[in-house]
């Protein structure tokens, strides 16, 4: 199996996040790497490789960050919803 370069990985991650609107956590799971690696790839490395792609990813990541508290609240609601039904 061919090992892809860090630059190729950063570009692949960026395209995945833009296309799927997935979170850093989701992308990390999909690619089998850590959240910190995904974050470093799309936030730091990508700026040097492809600045315009980095800006596109930043828009998605900022949207995800703004919605994070809502997703967290929904997850908590789901977690405890079974207690109400009993």
RADABEL-V259475 format. One line per field, one symbol per residue. ss: DSSP state (H for helix, E for strand, - for the rest). phi: phi as a letter, one per 40 degrees, with the letter a starting at -180 (. if undefined). A space follows every 10 residues. Layout:
ss: ???
phi: ???
//
This chain:
ss: -----HHHHH HHHHHHHHHH ---HHHHHHH H---HHHHHH HHHHHHHHH- HHHHHHHHHH HHHHHHHHHH HHHHHHHHHH HHHHH-
phi: .ccccccccc cccccccccc fccdcccccc cgbccccdcc cccbccdcca dccccccdcc cccccccdcc ccccccdcdb cccccc
//
